[in-house]
Amino acid sequence: MSKKYAQKIVTLGGGTGHFHLLDGLKRINDPALITAVVGTWDNGGSSGRLRTELGILPPGDIRRCLLALMEDERQQEVAQRLFDDRVGDHSMGNLIGVSLDHIFHGQDRGTDAERELFRVRGQILPASLTDLHLVGVTQKGVVIEGETNIDYRRKRADFDPKDWLARIHFNTRADPNPRVVKAIKEADKIVFAPGDLFTSVLPHLLVDGVREAICASKAKVCFVLNLMTKVGETDFFQASDYLERLQFYLGDHRRLDYVIVNGGKLEPEIVAFYKSVGQGLVKVDEQRCKKIAPRAKIVRAKLAKYLKKEHLLRHDSEELAAAILRL
């Protein structure tokens, strides 16, 4: 796709879904106009250990966004190998981020320095500069502390897939990053990326000022629906269940403009494979969606891409970006 757009885009998300969204957007939109807002509540893996040991904000999602926004494919390949290399318990990508934070005295400044080092024109901003820990509560009142424990609650001895997560909150007040609020106010489009609903997407709306800035913005607000449910977070969810949770934390049932869903069909063997590991297709129950988000238009496009070697279903980066930018 050769057509270039010049829209001010703010994305909110985390993990693989956010990576694929950004990787597509930078290919057909001016990368300098993209702002990726990343979470600061990750407490697992190398990021979690560095956070505990050094008292820094977790660098993992920042590293993914840096990779996604690199415009030269060869540079991206080399950087990926460098970032994935490990020194002891930590990835080199995380250690580079930590070093720059130390040199430039601050998460924002360190991230800006890393963007300059790797010639990344897009903005990458932590949602909050506060040390945050995410807490989840199920319908039956089971309290789960920490993003990683919420992500992997299916491994708990008392896990009940029908005891859905009811609410999430932070253990302390989440002060906003002023640069994030400014970017939201100036955006043409605000996009909630595909990803883990309760740990990568919704927590952004718990940061003071973010929800208010989105609701006050003149930007079009888009929500990219996941392709599959996730065990322990969205078991048995349909599209309306995702929308219902988003609307609750957004606080304005008329603010959402677009819901972007996969309109292409998947091969039965792909669906069967995911079903064998407890995941199902997210079905679009359009009538209930319209009741929950009356102003939101459901946009269908062929967005699913199956990576045969890895047995992974992902959003097609460029098709997803094009669906958003055409709106």
Buried (B, 14 or more C-beta within 10 A) or exposed (E): EEEEBEBBBBBBBBBBBBBBBBBBBBBBBBBBBBBBBBBBBBBBBBBBBBBEEEEBBBBBBBBBBBBBBBEEEEBBEEBBEEBEEEEEEBBBBBBBBBEBBEEBEBBBEBBBBBBEEBEBBBBBBBBBBBBBBBBBBBEEEBEBEBBBBBBBBEEEEEBEEEBBBBBBEBEEEBEBBEBBBEBBBBBBBBBBBBBBBBBBBBBBBBBBBBBBBBBEBEBBBBBBBBBBBBBBBBBEBBBBBBBBBBBEBBEBBEBBBBBBBBBEEBEEEBBEBBEEEBBBBBEBBEEBBBEBBEEBEBBEBEBBBBEEEEEEBBBBBBBBBBBBBEE
